[in-house]
Amino acid sequence: MGSTRLFAVVWVSISLLAPTEMQAAAPADCGGAVVDENSVPVEAAQVRFENSAGKVYRTEADAAGRFVLQNLPAGDYKVEIRKEGFFLLSGQSFSLHDGRNELTWTLNHVQELHEQVQVTAPSNQIDTQDTSQRSRVLASQDVV
């Protein structure tokens, strides 16, 4: 019984005196949203986080464009978000801190431009009866 008490006192003392690096850090939770360029939620977007150690975390946005990743180590990450019909969002860096983190990512629709440009200009007409134009035309023919 006495050794159990001694062990408990030593354990508590070590726990209190241990440096903060040795104590487990609180996990980071990340909630967020994926929206389009018009702030409309993007359903079923594939969300991928990769931390600086190369560990990958994945989830999918729900019908409201919301996603949640829990119990992540705090630190630096890169994001990749993909959804058919949208440009790939990739390589953006961000940091997660201990506790709750809230992020919003914007995906842009892939779109083709279907525009026309109509150019109108007066035609270049040469009046052969105009002597100044006629002499230029004849001079250019002599050069050839």
Secondary structure, 3 states (H helix, E strand, C coil): CHHHHHHHHHHHHHHHHCCCCCCCCCCEEEEEEEEECCCCECCCCEEEEEECCCCEEEEECCCCCEEEEEEECCEEEEEEEECCCECCEEEEEEEECCEEEEEEEEECECCCCCCCCCCCCCCCCCCCCCHHHHHHHHHHHHHC
